[in-house]
Amino acid sequence: MDSIISTFHVDLKLLIAQAINFGIIFFVLYKFAFKPISKMMQERSATIEKSLKEAKEIEEKMVSTEKASAEILAIAKKDALEIIKNANKTAEENRQKLLIKTKEEVADIIKKEKANIQNEKEASMRELKKELGELVILATEKMINEKINNEKDKKIISDIIK
């Protein structure tokens, strides 16, 4: 061992002093630098792990929310189509009812107008008969050239009876 020490020029006192200095510096660095840095690194690692975990949870929630929104959208589309279908069906039913009602009203109007026309026709026929009767009487009077009165009526009746 002496030969190694003399070959490398190692001074044992200096080596021990350096070892003690190394130990003191190691202790000081460990106490005041490595521990706080290590603690800070662990806290940072914990924060990063927590952030990654939260990001994963958020991503899972986002996927879940997307699925839920897709399902809600599908249901909403289905409901909208059903509402449109029902609205079209109701509109068609209302159109049919309105068409039937309109046809009934038109039929009633036609019936009333036919009755009015018939009444007017009958009134016209009565008026025509009245005027025709008056014309016949006037024509007869002119043919006889005299007006019929009660005395002449009695005479004509008595002539006919005889």
CYANA upper distance limits for C-alpha pairs under 8 A (distance plus 0.5 A):
  1 MET  CA      5 ILE  CA      6.78
  2 ASP  CA      6 SER  CA      6.54
  3 SER  CA      7 THR  CA      6.33
  4 ILE  CA      8 PHE  CA      6.56
  5 ILE  CA      9 HIS  CA      6.16
  5 ILE  CA     10 VAL  CA      5.45
  5 ILE  CA     11 ASP  CA      7.71
  6 SER  CA     10 VAL  CA      7.05
 10 VAL  CA     14 LEU  CA      8.35
 10 VAL  CA     15 LEU  CA      7.77
 11 ASP  CA     15 LEU  CA      6.57
 12 LEU  CA     16 ILE  CA      6.64
 13 LYS  CA     17 ALA  CA      6.61
 14 LEU  CA     18 GLN  CA      6.52
 15 LEU  CA     19 ALA  CA      6.55
 16 ILE  CA     20 ILE  CA      6.64
 17 ALA  CA     21 ASN  CA      6.56
 18 GLN  CA     22 PHE  CA      6.38
 19 ALA  CA     23 GLY  CA      6.57
 20 ILE  CA     24 ILE  CA      6.63
 21 ASN  CA     25 ILE  CA      6.50
 22 PHE  CA     26 PHE  CA      6.28
 23 GLY  CA     27 PHE  CA      6.43
 24 ILE  CA     28 VAL  CA      6.57
 25 ILE  CA     29 LEU  CA      6.36
 26 PHE  CA     30 TYR  CA      6.23
 27 PHE  CA     31 LYS  CA      6.39
 28 VAL  CA     32 PHE  CA      6.32
 28 VAL  CA     33 ALA  CA      8.08
 29 LEU  CA     33 ALA  CA      5.36
 29 LEU  CA     34 PHE  CA      6.52
 30 TYR  CA     34 PHE  CA      5.06
 30 TYR  CA     35 LYS  CA      6.33
 31 LYS  CA     35 LYS  CA      6.22
 31 LYS  CA     36 PRO  CA      8.38
 32 PHE  CA     36 PRO  CA      7.07
 33 ALA  CA     37 ILE  CA      6.42
 34 PHE  CA     38 SER  CA      6.11
 35 LYS  CA     39 LYS  CA      6.37
 36 PRO  CA     40 MET  CA      6.37
 37 ILE  CA     41 MET  CA      6.45
 38 SER  CA     42 GLN  CA      6.60
 39 LYS  CA     43 GLU  CA      6.62
 40 MET  CA     44 ARG  CA      6.45
 41 MET  CA     45 SER  CA      6.44
 42 GLN  CA     46 ALA  CA      6.50
 43 GLU  CA     47 THR  CA      6.55
 44 ARG  CA     48 ILE  CA      6.54
 45 SER  CA     49 GLU  CA      6.51
 46 ALA  CA     50 LYS  CA      6.46
 47 THR  CA     51 SER  CA      6.48
 48 ILE  CA     52 LEU  CA      6.52
 49 GLU  CA     53 LYS  CA      6.51
 50 LYS  CA     54 GLU  CA      6.54
 51 SER  CA     55 ALA  CA      6.43
 52 LEU  CA     56 LYS  CA      6.57
 53 LYS  CA     57 GLU  CA      6.66
 54 GLU  CA     58 ILE  CA      6.46
 55 ALA  CA     59 GLU  CA      6.51
 56 LYS  CA     60 GLU  CA      6.62
 57 GLU  CA     61 LYS  CA      6.54
 58 ILE  CA     62 MET  CA      6.43
 59 GLU  CA     63 VAL  CA      6.64
 60 GLU  CA     64 SER  CA      6.54
 61 LYS  CA     65 THR  CA      6.34
 62 MET  CA     66 GLU  CA      6.46
 63 VAL  CA     67 LYS  CA      6.69
 64 SER  CA     68 ALA  CA      6.61
 65 THR  CA     69 SER  CA      6.40
 66 GLU  CA     70 ALA  CA      6.49
 67 LYS  CA     71 GLU  CA      6.65
 68 ALA  CA     72 ILE  CA      6.55
 69 SER  CA     73 LEU  CA      6.38
 70 ALA  CA     74 ALA  CA      6.58
 71 GLU  CA     75 ILE  CA      6.64
 72 ILE  CA     76 ALA  CA      6.47
 73 LEU  CA     77 LYS  CA      6.56
 74 ALA  CA     78 LYS  CA      6.63
 75 ILE  CA     79 ASP  CA      6.52
 76 ALA  CA     80 ALA  CA      6.44
 77 LYS  CA     81 LEU  CA      6.60
 78 LYS  CA     82 GLU  CA      6.66
 79 ASP  CA     83 ILE  CA      6.55
 80 ALA  CA     84 ILE  CA      6.60
 81 LEU  CA     85 LYS  CA      6.50
 82 GLU  CA     86 ASN  CA      6.57
 83 ILE  CA     87 ALA  CA      6.48
 84 ILE  CA     88 ASN  CA      6.56
 85 LYS  CA     89 LYS  CA      6.62
 86 ASN  CA     90 THR  CA      6.50
 87 ALA  CA     91 ALA  CA      6.46
 88 ASN  CA     92 GLU  CA      6.58
 89 LYS  CA     93 GLU  CA      6.68
 90 THR  CA     94 ASN  CA      6.53
 91 ALA  CA     95 ARG  CA      6.50
 92 GLU  CA     96 GLN  CA      6.64
 93 GLU  CA     97 LYS  CA      6.65
 94 ASN  CA     98 LEU  CA      6.47
 95 ARG  CA     99 LEU  CA      6.48
 96 GLN  CA    100 ILE  CA      6.64
 97 LYS  CA    101 LYS  CA      6.54
 98 LEU  CA    102 THR  CA      6.45
 99 LEU  CA    103 LYS  CA      6.63
100 ILE  CA    104 GLU  CA      6.68
101 LYS  CA    105 GLU  CA      6.65
102 THR  CA    106 VAL  CA      6.56
103 LYS  CA    107 ALA  CA      6.56
104 GLU  CA    108 ASP  CA      6.62
105 GLU  CA    109 ILE  CA      6.59
106 VAL  CA    110 ILE  CA      6.57
107 ALA  CA    111 LYS  CA      6.55
108 ASP  CA    112 LYS  CA      6.59
109 ILE  CA    113 GLU  CA      6.52
110 ILE  CA    114 LYS  CA      6.54
111 LYS  CA    115 ALA  CA      6.73
112 LYS  CA    116 ASN  CA      6.60
113 GLU  CA    117 ILE  CA      6.47
114 LYS  CA    118 GLN  CA      6.52
115 ALA  CA    119 ASN  CA      6.56
116 ASN  CA    120 GLU  CA      6.53
117 ILE  CA    121 LYS  CA      6.43
118 GLN  CA    122 GLU  CA      6.60
119 ASN  CA    123 ALA  CA      6.54
120 GLU  CA    124 SER  CA      6.39
121 LYS  CA    125 MET  CA      6.52
122 GLU  CA    126 ARG  CA      6.67
123 ALA  CA    127 GLU  CA      6.61
124 SER  CA    128 LEU  CA      6.36
125 MET  CA    129 LYS  CA      6.48
126 ARG  CA    130 LYS  CA      6.56
127 GLU  CA    131 GLU  CA      6.57
128 LEU  CA    132 LEU  CA      6.33
129 LYS  CA    133 GLY  CA      6.40
130 LYS  CA    134 GLU  CA      6.73
131 GLU  CA    135 LEU  CA      6.57
132 LEU  CA    136 VAL  CA      6.53
133 GLY  CA    137 ILE  CA      6.64
134 GLU  CA    138 LEU  CA      6.58
135 LEU  CA    139 ALA  CA      6.39
136 VAL  CA    140 THR  CA      6.41
137 ILE  CA    141 GLU  CA      6.48
138 LEU  CA    142 LYS  CA      6.61
139 ALA  CA    143 MET  CA      6.58
140 THR  CA    144 ILE  CA      6.59
141 GLU  CA    145 ASN  CA      6.05
141 GLU  CA    146 GLU  CA      6.10
141 GLU  CA    147 LYS  CA      6.02
141 GLU  CA    148 ILE  CA      7.56
142 LYS  CA    146 GLU  CA      7.10
142 LYS  CA    147 LYS  CA      8.48
148 ILE  CA    152 LYS  CA      6.54
148 ILE  CA    153 ASP  CA      7.05
149 ASN  CA    153 ASP  CA      6.53
150 ASN  CA    154 LYS  CA      6.73
151 GLU  CA    155 LYS  CA      6.79
152 LYS  CA    156 ILE  CA      6.55
153 ASP  CA    157 ILE  CA      6.54
154 LYS  CA    158 SER  CA      6.49
155 LYS  CA    159 ASP  CA      6.56
156 ILE  CA    160 ILE  CA      6.62
157 ILE  CA    161 ILE  CA      6.60
158 SER  CA    162 LYS  CA      6.73
